[in-house]
Amino acid sequence: MSTSGFWREVGYELSKLKSQKKNFVAAGGHLLLLLLCLFGLWSRGSSFMSRNLGRFDYGVDPSMFLDGLFFARAALLPTFLVLMPIFVCTLAGESLAGEYQDGTLKLYLARGRSRTRLVLIKFTAIYLFTLLFSVYFGILGLAVGTGVFGWSDSQLVLMNSRALGSDFVLMTPWAAMKGYISSVFYFSLSGMALGGVAMFLSSIFNRMTGATVGAITFYFVCYIVDGLPFADAVRPYLLSRTMDGAFVFWLPELPWGQFTANMLLLAAYTTVSLLLAICIFGNKDIR
């Protein structure tokens, strides 16, 4: 079948995802998250900024850094490290097991279509659907934050402990915006590494709940182990830690070594998971 046929089937898969109302529950959850973050920063934002930055003598009011981009960044991590993984696991976990459960998979394969092609079509459609949601989440967070808190000429980005020992980074709005956009697209890619794991489990289970719960469990086990003080040997290879690699875009200069290592590990998770899914699904007895 031609390339145009491949993309036509991807479009059909996208239309199926779009038609399922349950796939838009994540949008409602994200909106609730934004409203709660908005209320928290609106009511306690000034004290939060003073508490975290008061020990540094800038000669300015720390609350001046509380603007729309700061709000968007505050909502970024919980969106893409908690909400989005659950969303991706649901989509990819249902991809094959859901079709088997509904009885439509047998009909599809009866038409002589390739099982490998089906896996690749579904994975591509899930990534595009996830990318659209990622862009939507990024734009909405920025729009809400800017509409309420306005725009500051100086951007202060709070960093975590792994960011070369930095507590924060000061940058221009343009540099902060580039980091924000880059982070959104990085998170969309990193989420699909987890999507590959979920699709692998979907090729094993005959019920979509088993694949979805298994993928979510795998992710949060990695997330928990990442926080254990004695997990140094495995921490660099945990999927959750690599998915949280967007901090590199907020550093004064992009550490290409760390960025390349993150991308290679994400590619390894995705490739191995998809190959396993193709092998298992290709030999699965479809009844």
Buried (B, 14 or more C-beta within 10 A) or exposed (E): EEEEEBEEBBEEBBEBBEEEEEBEEBBEBBEEBBEEBBEEBEEEBBEBBEEBBEEEEEEEEBBEBBBBBBBBBBBBBBBBBBBBBBBBBBBBBBBBBBBBBEEEBEEEBEEEEEBBBBBBBBBBBBBBBBBBBBBBBBEBBBEBBBEEBEEBEBBBBBBEEBBEEBEBBEBEBEBBBBBBBBBBBBBBBBBBBBBBBBBBBBBBBBBBBBBBBBBBEBBBEBBEBBEEEEBEEEBEEBBBBBBBBBBBBBBEEEBEEBBEBBBEBBEBBBEBBBEBBBBBBEEBEEE
